Amino acid sequence: MVVLGKLRRDPVWLALAAISLVTLGMFLLWPLATMFGKSLVNGNGGIDLSGYARFFGERSYRQAFVNTLILGAAVTLCSLVVGGGLAVAVARCRFPLAALVAVLPLVTLVIPDVVVAASWVVLLGKQGIFNTLIRPLGMELPSLYSWWGLILVMTLNNYVYAFVAVFVGLRSMDRNLEEAALSLGRPPERVVLGITLPMLLPSIFGGAMIVFTHVIGSFGVPAIIGARTPVLAVKAYHEFVNEMGGSAQMQTTMASMLVLLGAAALLFQKLVVERRQYQMETGRAPVRVTLKGWRASAAATGVLLIVALSLAPAVVVVITAFTPASGPVLRYGGFTLDHVLHAALRAPDPLYHSLFLATTATLAGSLFAIVTAYLIVKRRSGLTHVLDILVALPLTIAGTVLGIALINTFGSGWLVLTGSWTIMALAYFLRRVPTNVRAAIGPLHNLKDSLEEASMSLGVSPIRSFFKVVLPTIWPAAAAAAVLMWVTTLSELSATVVLYFGGMSTMPIEIFQQVDSDRLALACAYSVVLILTIFIPLALARWKLGLKVGAIE
């Protein structure tokens, strides 16, 4: 029986597979189906496509859609140029400061989107540090709240995904291919265009897909910097919270369009990559060339500039957190502990809520991921194939969209979760669990089935064999993924901004509200507390426990 496959002989694993499918079906598929369904219900209760007709017919919705596409394409292109160029330099060359690039993914994890946006407002905003310095000279920067500001900040916040994808692709290439072409007399530029670039296409498109889906679903940066450039994720949120009564049909229509955009990007990447074969021998990466003279200086300067721009948000946030302020006016040169003490001691509830929700979601997500990954790899069947598809689905869903889908499903009826911490933890679980599953799948593919079978042939039960043989193998990857999930959940804003309720504010929500109220010093103080809360466990996991979390090794 193909549907059950290897699960037929194992009632325990069959039950766990059923529980996993029911969990994803109930809390992921059902909300998405409900959201799509409500996008077809007009104001009179009838079923039609009026929501989509209005979406493409009204200028405000159409403009938000076009802006989302332009922003996604522009940031993706810029991220590929910056991240891809940096990856080529680091993967193929040796030069001073190249090791600094290893911290870039770590910096991206530690600094949440909302903190990045707040820091660039402090640095380049109208009352920011840079404008304060050049204003006496009669100069002023163009407004940060514009296309150039959005593209700059979001590129600096997303290029690392392209860098990691291209870097891994370059290091996994077989150098014999390029060496053979060069030995036949082909000029280097033709080797790059004819061999290197085609072999990198899967990595390039993979990185581009990650950047694009992340950008179109991003809420924090567009909400803070893109007030003059409406995008779908922010407009859907505003429609949701509209005090004058936003349209339920239009919020679900916009959310549905975001899902379709993400799915289209994933499908496009899959179609392009699968048109050609990219198989090759791995393990013999090209030798790095040692740069000397002006080339080494230029490469080191470029890397230092990129690292400095990546670290700038953290530096600015720390300085501003200890700067005296009167409302929006910052008095640089002074020093105060009031803002940090307020964030950490006088009003610590958002920190407690963030820690509780992140820990709850991480524990549930890690357990679910280990079981699901094992089912997908070692208990293959029709059911686990469906499970594999479902568990990857949240990767294409923006946090705002997921929040709207959950609210529309569990806001009324027989199962009401709104107004409780449960729905927030559920959203965090769904958003991050795909990463945990993928992390556990890798080591499982490398584990020979014969080891587990030998254990069971000695009379050890399948469950005990799992704990004795399988779990120790996947534990390092699962533990690293759990730390990663905890870190990224602490900084989650896009789903939280839709789902949170009075008395359950989190750190990203508090930062967002302080920035929205022009209290930048207090926002930076909350940011410092959040960064320390994230960085300390992450550093311990990396350097004390040896977990490779968020860096190029």
C-alpha positions as CSV (number, residue, x, y, z in Angstrom):
1,M,0.0,0.0,0.0
2,V,1.8,3.1,-1.3
3,V,-0.1,5.5,0.9
4,L,1.2,4.0,4.1
5,G,4.5,2.6,2.8
6,K,6.9,1.8,5.7
7,L,4.4,3.1,8.2
8,R,2.3,-0.1,7.8
9,R,4.7,-2.0,10.1
10,D,4.9,0.7,12.7
11,P,1.6,1.8,14.4
12,V,3.4,4.3,16.7
13,W,5.0,6.1,13.8
14,L,1.8,5.9,11.8
15,A,0.0,7.6,14.7
16,L,2.7,10.3,14.9
17,A,2.4,10.9,11.1
18,A,-1.4,11.3,11.5
19,I,-1.0,13.7,14.4
20,S,1.6,15.8,12.4
21,L,-0.8,15.9,9.4
22,V,-3.8,16.8,11.5
23,T,-1.8,19.6,13.2
24,L,-0.7,21.2,9.9
25,G,-4.1,20.6,8.3
26,M,-5.9,22.2,11.2
27,F,-3.6,25.1,12.0
28,L,-2.2,25.9,8.6
29,L,-4.3,24.6,5.7
30,W,-7.6,25.4,7.4
31,P,-6.7,29.1,8.1
32,L,-5.4,29.5,4.6
33,A,-8.5,28.0,3.0
34,T,-10.7,30.2,5.3
35,M,-8.7,33.2,4.2
36,F,-9.1,32.4,0.5
37,G,-12.7,31.7,1.0
38,K,-13.4,35.0,2.8
39,S,-11.7,36.8,-0.1
40,L,-14.6,35.6,-2.3
41,V,-17.4,36.7,0.1
42,N,-18.7,40.2,-0.8
43,G,-20.3,42.7,1.6
44,N,-23.7,41.2,1.0
45,G,-22.6,37.7,1.8
46,G,-22.5,36.5,-1.8
47,I,-19.7,34.6,-3.5
48,D,-17.9,36.4,-6.3
49,L,-14.6,37.9,-7.4
50,S,-15.5,41.5,-6.6
51,G,-12.6,41.7,-4.1
52,Y,-10.1,40.8,-6.7
53,A,-11.8,43.1,-9.2
54,R,-11.6,45.9,-6.7
55,F,-8.0,45.0,-5.9
56,F,-6.9,45.5,-9.5
57,G,-9.4,48.3,-10.2
58,E,-8.7,50.7,-7.4
59,R,-5.6,52.8,-7.7
60,S,-4.5,52.4,-4.0
61,Y,-4.5,48.6,-4.1
62,R,-3.0,48.4,-7.5
63,Q,-0.3,50.8,-6.5
64,A,0.5,48.8,-3.4
65,F,0.7,45.7,-5.5
66,V,3.1,47.3,-8.1
67,N,5.2,48.8,-5.3
68,T,5.5,45.4,-3.7
69,L,6.7,43.9,-7.0
70,I,9.2,46.7,-7.7
71,L,10.5,46.7,-4.1
72,G,10.9,42.9,-4.2
73,A,12.7,42.9,-7.6
74,A,14.9,45.9,-6.8
75,V,16.1,44.6,-3.4
76,T,16.6,41.1,-4.8
77,L,18.8,42.5,-7.7
78,C,20.8,44.7,-5.3
79,S,21.2,41.9,-2.8
80,L,22.5,39.5,-5.5
81,V,25.0,42.1,-6.7
82,V,26.2,42.9,-3.1
83,G,25.9,39.4,-1.7
84,G,27.1,37.6,-4.8
85,G,30.1,39.9,-5.3
86,L,31.1,39.4,-1.7
87,A,30.6,35.6,-2.0
88,V,32.9,35.5,-5.0
89,A,35.6,37.5,-3.3
90,V,35.5,35.4,-0.1
91,A,35.2,32.0,-1.8
92,R,37.8,32.5,-4.5
93,C,40.3,34.9,-2.9
94,R,42.5,35.3,0.2
95,F,42.9,38.9,1.5
96,P,43.0,40.7,4.9
97,L,39.8,40.9,6.8
98,A,38.1,38.1,4.8
99,A,37.4,36.3,8.1
100,L,35.1,39.2,9.2
101,V,32.5,38.0,6.7
102,A,31.8,35.0,8.9
103,V,30.0,37.3,11.3
104,L,27.5,38.6,8.8
105,P,24.8,35.9,9.2
106,L,25.2,36.2,12.9
107,V,24.6,40.0,12.8
108,T,21.5,39.4,10.6
109,L,20.1,37.0,13.2
110,V,20.9,39.2,16.2
111,I,19.4,42.5,14.9
112,P,15.7,42.2,14.2
113,D,14.1,44.1,11.2
114,V,12.4,46.6,13.4
115,V,15.7,47.5,15.2
116,V,17.4,47.9,11.8
117,A,14.7,50.3,10.6
118,A,14.8,52.3,13.9
119,S,18.6,52.6,13.7
120,W,18.6,53.9,10.2
121,V,16.0,56.4,11.2
122,V,18.4,57.5,14.0
123,L,21.3,57.6,11.6
124,L,19.8,59.0,8.3
125,G,16.4,60.4,9.4
126,K,15.5,64.1,9.2
127,Q,16.6,64.6,12.9
128,G,19.3,61.8,12.6
129,I,22.9,61.9,13.4
130,F,24.2,62.5,9.9
131,N,21.8,65.3,9.1
132,T,22.6,67.0,12.4
133,L,26.3,67.0,11.4
134,I,25.9,68.4,7.9
135,R,23.0,70.8,8.5
136,P,25.3,73.6,9.8
137,L,27.0,73.3,6.4
138,G,23.7,74.1,4.7
139,M,23.3,70.5,3.4
140,E,20.7,67.8,4.1
141,L,20.2,64.2,2.9
142,P,17.2,63.3,0.7
143,S,14.4,61.9,2.8
144,L,15.0,58.4,4.1
145,Y,11.3,57.8,3.8
146,S,11.5,57.2,0.1
147,W,12.3,54.6,-2.5
148,W,16.1,55.0,-2.1
149,G,15.8,54.6,1.7
150,L,13.6,51.5,1.4
151,I,15.9,49.8,-1.1
152,L,19.1,50.8,0.8
153,V,17.9,49.5,4.2
154,M,16.2,46.4,2.9
155,T,19.3,45.5,0.7
156,L,21.6,45.8,3.7
157,N,19.1,43.7,5.7
158,N,18.7,40.9,3.1
159,Y,21.9,40.6,1.0
160,V,23.3,38.1,3.4
161,Y,20.8,35.5,2.2
162,A,22.2,35.9,-1.3
163,F,25.7,35.8,0.0
164,V,25.2,32.6,1.9
165,A,23.5,30.9,-1.1
166,V,26.2,31.9,-3.6
167,F,29.1,31.2,-1.2
168,V,27.9,27.6,-0.6
169,G,27.4,27.1,-4.3
170,L,30.9,28.3,-5.1
171,R,32.5,26.2,-2.4
172,S,30.7,23.0,-3.6
173,M,31.8,23.4,-7.2
174,D,34.3,20.9,-8.7
175,R,37.4,22.9,-9.7
176,N,38.2,20.3,-12.4
177,L,35.5,21.8,-14.6
178,E,37.0,25.3,-14.7
179,E,40.6,23.9,-14.9
180,A,39.7,21.7,-17.9
181,A,38.2,24.7,-19.7
182,L,41.2,26.9,-19.0
183,S,43.6,24.1,-20.1
184,L,41.8,24.0,-23.5
185,G,42.6,27.6,-24.1
186,R,39.3,29.3,-23.2
187,P,39.8,32.8,-21.8
188,P,38.8,33.3,-18.1
189,E,35.8,35.5,-19.0
190,R,34.3,32.7,-21.2
191,V,34.9,30.2,-18.5
192,V,33.0,32.3,-16.0
193,L,30.1,32.9,-18.4
194,G,30.0,29.4,-19.9
195,I,30.8,27.2,-16.9
196,T,30.9,29.0,-13.5
197,L,27.7,31.0,-13.9
198,P,25.5,28.2,-15.3
199,M,26.6,25.9,-12.4
200,L,25.8,28.6,-9.9
201,L,22.3,29.2,-11.3
202,P,20.6,26.9,-8.6
203,S,22.3,28.8,-5.8
204,I,21.6,32.2,-7.4
205,F,17.9,31.5,-7.9
206,G,17.6,29.9,-4.5
207,G,19.1,33.0,-2.9
208,A,17.0,35.3,-5.0
209,M,13.8,33.4,-4.1
210,I,14.6,33.7,-0.4
211,V,15.3,37.4,-0.6
212,F,12.2,38.1,-2.8
213,T,9.8,36.3,-0.5
214,H,11.3,37.8,2.6
215,V,11.0,41.3,1.1
216,I,7.4,41.1,-0.2
217,G,6.3,39.8,3.2
218,S,8.4,42.2,5.3
219,F,6.5,44.5,7.7
220,G,8.9,46.2,10.0
221,V,11.1,48.2,7.6
222,P,8.3,49.2,5.2
223,A,6.0,50.2,8.1
224,I,8.7,52.5,9.6
225,I,10.5,53.8,6.5
226,G,8.0,53.3,3.7
227,A,5.1,55.5,4.8
228,R,5.1,57.2,1.4
229,T,5.5,53.9,-0.5
230,P,2.6,51.6,0.5
231,V,3.2,47.9,0.0
232,L,0.8,45.0,0.4
233,A,1.9,43.6,3.8
234,V,1.6,47.0,5.5
235,K,-1.6,48.0,3.6
236,A,-3.2,44.6,4.6
237,Y,-2.3,45.4,8.3
238,H,-3.8,48.9,8.1
239,E,-7.0,47.5,6.5
240,F,-7.1,45.0,9.4
241,V,-6.8,47.6,12.2
242,N,-8.8,50.4,10.5
243,E,-10.8,52.0,13.3
244,M,-13.5,53.1,10.7
245,G,-14.1,49.4,9.8
246,G,-11.8,48.1,7.2
247,S,-13.1,45.6,4.6
248,A,-12.7,42.0,5.7
249,Q,-12.9,41.0,2.0
250,M,-10.1,43.3,1.0
251,Q,-7.7,42.4,3.9
252,T,-8.1,38.7,3.0
253,T,-7.8,39.5,-0.8
254,M,-4.5,41.3,-0.2
255,A,-3.3,38.5,2.1
256,S,-4.2,36.0,-0.6
257,M,-2.3,37.9,-3.3
258,L,0.8,37.9,-1.1
259,V,0.5,34.1,-0.8
260,L,0.1,33.8,-4.5
261,L,3.2,36.0,-5.1
262,G,5.3,33.9,-2.8
263,A,4.1,30.7,-4.4
264,A,4.8,32.1,-7.9
265,A,8.3,33.0,-6.9
266,L,8.9,29.5,-5.6
267,L,7.4,27.9,-8.7
268,F,9.4,30.2,-11.0
269,Q,12.7,29.2,-9.2
270,K,11.7,25.5,-9.4
271,L,10.9,25.7,-13.1
272,V,14.1,27.5,-14.1
273,V,16.4,25.3,-12.1
274,E,14.8,22.0,-13.2
275,R,15.1,22.8,-16.9
276,R,18.8,21.8,-16.8
277,Q,21.0,19.2,-15.1
278,Y,23.5,20.6,-12.6
279,Q,25.0,17.4,-11.1
280,M,28.7,17.3,-10.6
281,E,31.4,15.8,-8.3
282,T,31.8,17.8,-5.1
283,G,34.6,18.0,-2.5
284,R,37.3,19.6,-4.7
285,A,36.5,23.3,-4.4
286,P,38.6,25.8,-6.4
287,V,41.8,26.9,-4.6
288,R,41.6,30.4,-3.2
289,V,43.9,32.9,-4.9
290,T,46.0,35.1,-2.5
291,L,45.5,38.8,-3.5
292,K,48.4,41.2,-3.1
293,G,49.1,44.9,-3.5
294,W,46.2,47.2,-4.5
295,R,43.9,44.2,-5.2
296,A,44.2,43.0,-1.6
297,S,43.7,46.6,-0.3
298,A,40.6,47.1,-2.5
299,A,39.1,43.7,-1.4
300,A,39.7,44.4,2.3
301,T,38.3,47.9,2.0
302,G,35.1,46.6,0.3
303,V,34.6,43.9,3.0
304,L,35.3,46.4,5.8
305,L,32.7,48.7,4.3
306,I,30.0,46.0,4.0
307,V,30.7,44.8,7.5
308,A,30.6,48.3,8.8
309,L,27.3,49.0,7.2
310,S,25.9,45.7,8.5
311,L,27.1,46.6,12.1
312,A,26.0,50.2,11.9
313,P,22.5,49.5,13.2
314,A,23.8,47.9,16.3
315,V,26.3,50.7,17.0
316,V,23.7,53.4,16.4
317,V,21.2,51.7,18.6
318,V,23.6,51.3,21.5
319,I,24.7,55.0,21.4
320,T,21.2,56.3,21.1
321,A,19.9,54.1,24.0
322,F,22.2,56.0,26.4
323,T,21.5,59.4,24.9
324,P,19.3,61.9,26.8
325,A,16.1,62.8,24.9
326,S,13.1,65.1,25.2
327,G,10.5,63.4,23.0
328,P,11.9,63.1,19.5
329,V,14.8,65.5,20.2
330,L,18.0,63.6,21.0
331,R,20.9,65.3,22.9
332,Y,23.9,63.6,21.6
333,G,27.0,64.1,23.8
334,G,25.1,63.4,27.0
335,F,24.7,60.1,28.9
336,T,21.8,58.6,30.7
337,L,20.7,55.1,32.0
338,D,17.1,56.1,32.3
339,H,15.9,54.6,29.0
340,V,17.7,51.2,29.5
341,L,16.6,51.0,33.1
342,H,13.0,51.6,32.0
343,A,13.1,48.9,29.3
344,A,14.8,46.3,31.5
345,L,13.5,47.0,35.0
346,R,10.6,49.4,35.2
347,A,8.6,48.0,32.3
348,P,9.9,44.5,31.7
349,D,6.6,42.8,30.7
350,P,7.3,42.9,27.0
351,L,10.6,41.1,27.6
352,Y,8.9,38.4,29.8
353,H,6.2,37.9,27.2
354,S,8.8,37.5,24.4
355,L,10.9,35.0,26.3
356,F,7.8,33.0,27.3
357,L,6.4,32.8,23.7
358,A,9.7,32.1,22.1
359,T,10.6,29.4,24.5
360,T,7.1,27.8,24.2
361,A,7.2,27.9,20.4
362,T,10.8,26.6,20.2
363,L,10.1,23.6,22.5
364,A,7.0,22.6,20.5
365,G,8.7,23.3,17.2
366,S,11.8,21.3,18.0
367,L,9.9,18.3,19.1
368,F,7.6,18.5,16.0
369,A,10.6,19.0,13.7
370,I,12.5,16.0,14.9
371,V,9.5,13.7,14.6
372,T,8.5,15.1,11.2
373,A,12.0,15.0,9.7
374,Y,12.4,11.3,10.8
375,L,9.0,10.4,9.2
376,I,9.9,12.2,5.9
377,V,13.3,10.5,5.6
378,K,13.1,7.1,7.3
379,R,9.4,6.3,7.1
380,R,8.7,7.2,3.5
381,S,5.1,6.9,2.3
382,G,2.4,8.8,0.5
383,L,1.5,10.4,3.9
384,T,5.0,11.6,4.6
385,H,5.3,13.0,1.1
386,V,2.2,15.2,1.8
387,L,3.7,16.0,5.1
388,D,7.0,17.1,3.4
389,I,5.0,19.5,1.2
390,L,2.9,20.9,4.0
391,V,5.8,21.6,6.3
392,A,7.5,23.7,3.6
393,L,4.4,25.8,2.9
394,P,5.0,28.4,5.6
395,L,8.2,29.5,3.9
396,T,6.1,31.3,1.2
397,I,3.7,32.9,3.7
398,A,4.4,36.4,5.1
399,G,3.9,36.8,8.9
400,T,1.1,39.4,8.4
401,V,-0.7,37.0,6.1
402,L,-0.5,34.1,8.6
403,G,-1.7,36.4,11.3
404,I,-4.7,37.5,9.3
405,A,-5.5,33.9,8.3
406,L,-5.4,32.8,12.0
407,I,-7.6,35.7,13.2
408,N,-10.2,35.0,10.5
409,T,-10.3,31.3,11.4
410,F,-9.9,31.3,15.2
411,G,-11.6,34.6,16.0
412,S,-15.0,32.9,16.3
413,G,-16.7,29.5,16.1
414,W,-16.1,26.4,18.1
415,L,-12.4,27.0,18.6
416,V,-11.6,30.6,19.7
417,L,-7.9,31.4,20.2
418,T,-7.8,35.1,19.7
419,G,-7.1,37.2,22.8
420,S,-4.8,34.5,24.2
421,W,-1.1,33.8,24.1
422,T,-1.8,30.5,22.4
423,I,-2.5,32.0,19.0
424,M,0.7,34.0,19.1
425,A,2.8,30.9,20.1
426,L,1.0,29.0,17.3
427,A,2.0,31.6,14.7
428,Y,5.6,31.5,15.8
429,F,5.6,27.7,15.7
430,L,4.2,27.7,12.1
431,R,6.6,30.4,10.9
432,R,9.8,28.8,12.1
433,V,9.2,25.1,12.2
434,P,10.2,24.5,8.5
435,T,13.8,25.6,9.2
436,N,14.0,23.1,12.1
437,V,12.7,20.3,9.9
438,R,15.2,21.0,7.1
439,A,18.0,21.1,9.6
440,A,17.1,17.7,10.9
441,I,16.6,16.2,7.5
442,G,20.2,16.6,6.4
443,P,21.9,14.4,9.1
444,L,19.1,11.8,8.7
445,H,19.9,11.4,5.0
446,N,23.5,10.5,6.0
447,L,22.4,8.0,8.6
448,K,22.5,4.4,7.2
449,D,19.2,2.5,7.6
450,S,21.2,-0.6,8.5
451,L,22.3,1.0,11.9
452,E,18.7,1.4,13.0
453,E,17.7,-2.0,11.6
454,A,20.6,-3.7,13.4
455,S,19.4,-2.2,16.7
456,M,15.8,-3.5,16.1
457,S,17.1,-6.9,15.0
458,L,18.6,-7.3,18.5
459,G,15.2,-6.9,20.0
460,V,15.2,-3.2,20.7
461,S,11.8,-1.5,20.0
462,P,11.6,1.0,17.1
463,I,11.0,3.9,19.6
464,R,14.0,2.9,21.8
465,S,16.1,2.5,18.6
466,F,15.1,6.0,17.6
467,F,16.3,7.4,20.9
468,K,19.5,5.3,21.0
469,V,20.6,5.5,17.4
470,V,18.8,8.3,15.5
471,L,18.5,11.1,18.0
472,P,22.2,11.3,18.9
473,T,23.0,11.7,15.1
474,I,20.6,14.6,14.5
475,W,21.0,16.2,17.9
476,P,23.7,18.8,17.0
477,A,21.8,20.0,13.9
478,A,18.5,20.0,15.8
479,A,19.9,21.9,18.8
480,A,21.4,24.5,16.5
481,A,18.1,24.9,14.7
482,A,16.3,25.2,18.0
483,V,18.6,28.1,19.1
484,L,18.0,29.6,15.7
485,M,14.3,29.3,16.1
486,W,14.4,30.8,19.5
487,V,16.5,33.8,18.3
488,T,14.3,34.6,15.3
489,T,11.1,34.1,17.2
490,L,12.2,36.7,19.8
491,S,12.5,39.3,17.0
492,E,9.2,38.3,15.2
493,L,7.1,41.4,14.4
494,S,5.0,40.8,11.2
495,A,2.7,38.1,12.7
496,T,2.8,39.6,16.2
497,V,1.6,43.0,15.0
498,V,-1.7,41.4,13.9
499,L,-2.2,38.9,16.8
500,Y,-1.0,40.6,19.9
501,F,-3.6,42.1,22.4
502,G,-3.6,44.4,25.4
503,G,-1.4,43.1,28.1
504,M,0.6,40.8,25.8
505,S,3.0,43.2,24.1
506,T,6.3,41.8,23.0
507,M,9.7,43.5,22.6
508,P,9.4,44.0,18.8
509,I,5.9,45.5,19.3
510,E,7.2,47.8,22.0
511,I,10.1,48.9,19.7
512,F,7.7,49.5,16.8
513,Q,5.3,51.5,18.9
514,Q,8.1,53.7,20.4
515,V,9.4,54.4,16.9
516,D,5.9,55.2,15.7
517,S,5.6,57.7,18.6
518,D,9.0,59.3,17.8
519,R,10.5,58.1,21.0
520,L,13.7,56.8,19.4
521,A,15.8,56.8,22.5
522,L,13.4,54.5,24.3
523,A,13.0,52.4,21.2
524,C,16.7,52.0,21.1
525,A,16.8,51.1,24.8
526,Y,14.3,48.3,24.2
527,S,16.4,47.3,21.1
528,V,19.6,47.0,23.3
529,V,17.8,44.8,25.8
530,L,16.5,42.6,22.9
531,I,19.9,42.4,21.2
532,L,21.5,41.3,24.5
533,T,18.7,38.8,25.2
534,I,19.4,37.3,21.7
535,F,23.1,37.6,21.6
536,I,24.1,36.1,24.9
537,P,22.4,32.7,24.4
538,L,23.5,32.6,20.8
539,A,27.1,33.3,21.7
540,L,27.0,30.6,24.4
541,A,25.5,28.1,22.0
542,R,28.3,28.9,19.4
543,W,31.4,29.1,21.6
544,K,30.6,27.0,24.6
545,L,28.4,24.2,23.2
546,G,30.0,24.3,19.8
547,L,26.7,24.7,17.9
548,K,27.2,26.3,14.5
549,V,24.4,28.8,14.4
550,G,24.3,31.6,11.9
551,A,27.8,31.9,10.5
552,I,29.9,30.7,7.6
553,E,32.3,28.1,8.9
